[in-house]
Amino acid sequence: MKNFITLFSILFLAANISFSQTWTQSLNSRSIWSFAQDNHGNVFAGGLTGSNSRVWKTTNGGSSWDTIFIGSGQTMWDFAFDAQGTMYVANYSNGLLKATNGGSNFTLIPSSAFNNKNVQGVECGSSNYIFINTSMGFFRSTDNGASFSETALSSLNCLPVLVDIDSSNIVYVGVTGASNVGFYRSTNNGLTFSGNLNPGKNGYNLIQTPDGILYMITTTSPYNFDKSTNKGLTWTTVSNGPPSQRGITYSLSGDFFTSGNGGVFHSSNNGLSFSNFNFTLSATPIISINYNSSLKLFAGVSGSANGGAWICNEANAPLININLTTLIEGMYNTATNRLSRNDTVTLYLRDAASPYRLRDSTKSKIDSVTFSGLFNFSDAPTGMYYLAAKHFNSILTWSKTGGEP
């Protein structure tokens, strides 16, 4: 018989955030074209053509890098990771690289699998789906990359590809180039796509924030920063951003950062305005990571003089500390007013609004005498959340209706 958990009291604490804007250069003189982070916190960088046709990996927040793959001259355009940790790298005209062991060994899915079209975007969906953007159309695999077929957007220059955070059957594609530029979406795992839902703007990059809102940046003047609150069906312009931005990232601090002509730019008001973040070298990719409770920005620059991965300690990571008092029914002894033992509970942090997205989870021991344990979350911003507590032999128990601040 399953036990019940009773939640008694909760205490929230949040760490202060203080910004710094000092940048340091690593991977000196390398030309960096892409960044990604896996589920273990490792960061990967992909290089731009020629001798920079490489994949680098750092396990220590960018203090040092290892070369894990040397290519044959083509750009490493994009990275993706599936639920099992398999890594895919879009290697332009060479095809798609695949590694199942964190990058220790790679195999090549050749460009012939994509009708010899240049691979420049990759994303993993659920149920063995892999989605590929090429310079001349969209491809998908339904069998973990064993085979690919071209399904839609033929002849269009498809650049960013994104899977919706709530519904994995919804796939978004940005189109750039000479014709039909804009934004397209699929609701059937990339089999077919809508018409152009944000026309006239080079769909150079897309991002979705944890609340499900989509944002698009463009290299088309006047450089609109656009958002959609309904899964890409309609778009509004938030502001005119800095010129020709190519990279965008969303930080746990709740801020946006973009990279492109003129450097790195920062918005702390959801894109209403941007200001330079003390970095003026033209950059292509940008990524924000949480490393050892510090939020770090990585900006990728090309060129023999200033090229490399430039790193800035953006802020202290927001911390949510919860002192949870709980009684596990089947383990409570009324005679001694104690639990039968100290035992572990997993606590989940979920958005207080539908669809109640999982933001973070952690484990802690509940003391048999005080009935309490301290749970620390470092991968979610402060906000309103439901707490869901799970003991191995108890029913999942949620906190009160409306969530906790």
Salt bridges, closest charged atoms under 4 A:
GLU150 OE2 - LYS117 NZ 2.77
ASP164 OD2 - LYS231 NZ 2.99
ASP166 OD2 - LYS231 NZ 2.73
ASP166 OD2 - ARG357 NH2 2.59
ASP226 OD2 - LYS201 NZ 2.58
ASP255 OD2 - HIS266 NE2 2.80
ASP343 OD2 - ARG341 NH2 2.95
ASP343 OD2 - HIS391 NE2 2.81
ASP351 OD2 - ARG357 NH1 3.79
ASP351 OD1 - ARG359 NE 2.92
